[in-house]
Amino acid sequence: MAVERTLPTPESEDLLDLVRALVGKELTPRAATEEEKEAFPRDVFIRLGRAGLLGLPYPAAYGGGDQPMRCTCRSWRSWRADGSPWGSG
C-alpha cells in the first residue's frame, strides 16, 4: 500500500518544485562527471545557498528558510532522488 506524503502548506509544494527544477538543471547533468573527478561543485552549492535552499530548517531571524523539518527533509531527499551524490544520505 502506497503512503501519501503531505506537506504543511501549498508553498511547501512550490518549494519542492523549485528544488526539483534546480537539481534537474544544476546538479543532475554534472553529477557523474564531478563524482568521477572526485570534485565538489562549489559553484552549484553557492547558487543553492543564494536560492535559500541550504538554510531551510533554520529560523528566518538568522537568515534561514524557517521551514518545518518535514519540508526540509523532502527537499534534501529530492537531490538524491535525481541521482545527485550530494544530497542527504
Secondary structure, DSSP 4 states (H G I P E B T S, - for coil): -PPPP--SSHHHHHHHHHHHHHIIIIIHHHHHHHHHTT---HHHHHHHHHTT-SSTTS-GGGTS----HHHHHHHHHHHHHTT-TTS--
